[in-house]
Amino acid sequence: MAEETHALTASEYITHHLQHLQNTKQTGIIDFSVINYDSVAVGLLLGLLALFVLWSAARKASSGVPGRFQAAVEILVEMVDHQAKAIIHNAESRRFIAPLGLTVFVWIFLMNFMDMLPVDLLPAIWAGVYGAAGHDPGHAYLRVVPTADLSTTLGLALAVLLLRFWYSVKIKGAGGWAHELVSAPFGTSKHLLPALILGLINLLMQIIEYVANTVSHGMRLFGNMYAGELVFMLIALMGGAAALSLSGVLLPVGHIIAGTIWTLFHILVISLQAFIFMMLALIYLGQAHNAH
């Protein structure tokens, strides 16, 4: 006798969609043995797409009247270049940091934009492929918004932190940066014991600042995209309930209205979050150039 199909409850539906395609089951809040294959694959593909888009714009650029695509990319380039010049006054550093900021903005925008796709579209396609391979499609997990994965956003924030260290050493020298770590923000003393005490306090404050900046940098992007993903799931559940309902039209109408309003609003959210992450990256790298 064939097994009866079990319709997912609302909580089971959300839990299923929040499960990553992983190499192993996560056993704790922090588990470095876990690799989220979906975030890695989608993030890399969108990173290549971002590079291709920027390369295409550079290759097709002309001095004549620009087309819409060239004009849009030029607006982005001018926006990032203006922000970079206002924050980082070292022209040599800007030659790398400004293009980096542009790439980060486009890449994060594309990763955020995956949240605009229908919630069940790509997971349903993956479930079909997974089932065709002889596996249980009910265990086909796939999350397609890399920035709704904390490992992705903290990884990006950690990369910015490493660049901060690199520019701190490059601009100030190893000795100059080391002196800054033990002399700011409370200064130092000419006497040995007070100098040691202040040095330890300053170093502790510097470590706290670096950790807090990095964690908040990644958590801000993750929190907004994770919340947006949950809202889309709740709206999708409204549509599912409407499909099962045999009476009334308020739920289907509410599903359409809520989905449309949230989608339009979320366009602003994904753009703003990409801009904020880029701006914080520029600010943190600018701080590496400034002496306390």
N, C-alpha and C positions, 0 to 999 in steps of 0.2 A: 504494500500500500504506500502510495506516495505521501511524503511528509507535507503537512499543511504549512503554507507560507505564513509567516508571522509578520504582520505590519508593525513597523517601528513606532514606538511611542515618541512623544515630543522630546523627552530627555534622551532616549536612545538615538534619535535622529541627530541631535546636536552632538552627543558624545561621539557618534560615528564620524561626523564631519570634522571634529576637532582632533581626530587621531591621525598622526603622521604615518607615511610610508617609511618604516624604520628598519635598520638592520637587526635590532633587538629591542625588547620591551624595556622601557625606562623604569628603573627601580627607585629613583629618588628625584628630588627637585633638581639636583645637580648631578649629572651622570655623563661624563666625558666619553664613555664607551658608545653612546648612542649617536648614530648618524641619521639625520632626517633626509632621506634620499630625495623626497619631493622638493624640499626647500633648496637643496644643493642643485638639483637638475634645473628647476625652473629659474633659479637665480642666475645660474651660469648662462642659460639660453637667453635670458633677458639682458644680461650683461653684454653678450655678443651682439644682440640686437641693438643695444644702445650705441655700441662702438660702430656698428654698421651704419646706423642712422647719421651719426656725426661725420663718419668718413664720407658717406654719400653727399652730405651737404657741402663738405669741404671740396670734394671732387667736382661738383656741379656748380660751385660758386662762380659768379661772373661779375664783371664791373658794370654790366648793363642793368636794366630794370629787373629786380629779382622776382622770382615766382613766389607763390605762397609758402612753399616748403622752405626755400632759402630765406625768405623774410622772417619766418617763424624761428628758424635756427639763429639768424643774426640777432633777433631780439633777445633770445636766451644768452647768446655769447656776450652781448653788450651788458645785459643785466648782471651776469656773473662777474664780468671784468670790472664793472663799476663797483660792485661790492668788494671785490678783491683789492682794488686800488685804495678803497677807503679804509680797509682793515690792515693790509700788509703793504708796507712802504718799501720793502726790499724788492727791487725790480727783478733781480735774478731769481728769487724765490717765487715770484708771481708767475714766471714763465712755466713753472710746473704746477703750482697750486691752483691757478685760475682754470686751466684745462681740467685738472682733477675735480674741482668744484662743479664744473659743467657736467662732467661724466657722472659724478655722484648724483646730481640732481636728476638727470635723465634716467639713470639706472633705477633710482629709488622710485621715481614717478611710474616707470613701467612696472616695477614689482607691485606698487600700490594699486595700479590700474587693473591688475588681475582680479581685484575684489569687485570690479564692475561686471565681470562675467556672471551669467546665471549660476547660482550656487551649485546646482546638481549637474551642470553640463559636462565639465571635464571629469569629475568623479564617476558619472554614469558611463562615459566612454571608457574610462579605465576599468570599471567593473566589468564591462563587456569583454574587454581584452583579457582581463584576469580570469573571467569565467571560461572564455574560449580556450585558455591554456590548461583547463582541467582543474582549476582551483575554485574554492567557494567564493562567489562574487560578494557575499556578505562580509568577507574579510578583505575586500579591496579598499584600502585606505589611500586617500590622496588629498593633500591640502595644497592649493595652488597660489597662495599669497605668501611669498617668502618673508615679507616684513611683518606678518602676523606670527612669526616664529621668533621667539626671544633669542635663540642661538644665532640667527641671521643678524638681527639688529645689534646685539652686543658684539658680534664679530666685526661689524662695520665700525662700531664705536671704538673697539680695541685697535683696529687698523689706524684710526685717527690718533689714538693715544701714542702708538709707536712712531707715527710721523711727528708728533709733538716732541717726543724724546730726541728724534733725529735732528730736527731743526734747532732744538735747545742746545745740543752739542755743537752743531755746525755753526750757529750764529754766535754763541757765547763762549764756545770752547768747553772742554770737559771740566777744567778747573773753574771757569766762570759759572757754569751751571751748578756745579757742586757747591760753590760758595753761595749761590742764590738759594739753594735748597735748605741751607742751614742758617741763612741770615734774613729770610723773609717769611712771614710779614712783620715780625716783632723786632727786627734788627739784631744786633749782637753787642758784645761788651769787650772792653780792652782787658778785663780781668779773666783769668782762666776758668774759675768755677762758674761764674755767671754766664760766660760765653758757652760753656759746655751745656748748661741747663737750657739756655735760650736756643742753642743749636738743636738740641733734641726736640724741644717744643716746636720749633720752626719746621724741622723735618717731618714731624708727625702731622702738623697742619698741612704741609705740602702734599703728603701722601693721601690724607683725607680729601683734599681738594681734587687731586687727580682721580681718585677712585669715585668720588661723588659725581664729578663731571662726566666720566666715562659711563657710569651706570645710568645716570639720568639721560645722557645722550641716546643710549640704546633703548631704555625703557619708555621714553616719550613716544618714539615712533612705534614701538611694539604695542603699547597700550592703546593708542588711537586706532591702529589697524585691526587689532584683535577685537576691540569693541565694535568697530564697523562690520567686521565679519560676523559677529554674533547677531547684530541687528538684521543683517541680510538673511541669516538663518531663521530668525523669528518671523520675518516677513514671508519667507518661503513656507513656513509652517502654516501661516494664515492661508496661503494659496492651497496647501494640501487639505486643510480643514474645509475650505470652500469647495474643493472638488468632491469631498465626501458628503457635503451637506446637500440634502434634497429639497430644502425649503429655505427661503429668504435670499435676499440679494445683497444685504449689507456687508457680509464678510467678503465676498468676491470684489465688491466695489472698494471696500477698505483695503484689500490686498493690493489692488491696482494703484490706488491713490498713495498708500504708504510707500509702496515700492518706487513709484515715480518720484515722490518728494525726497525720499532718502537717497536715491540715485543721483538726483541733481545736486543735493547738498554734499554728497560724498565726493563728487568731482572736485569741489572746493577743498575738502578735507585732504584728499590724496595729493593735490597740488601743494597745499600749504605745508603738509608734513614733509614732503620732499624738499621744499624751500627751507624750512626750519632746520632740518638735518644738515643741509648744505651750509647754511649760515653759521650754525654752531661749529661745524668743522672749520670754516674759515676763521671764526673768532678764536677757537682754541689754537689753531696754527699761528694766528697773529700774536697770541699771548706768548708763544714760544720765541717770538722775535723781540719781545719787549723785556726790558730789564725792570725788576721790581725796585 
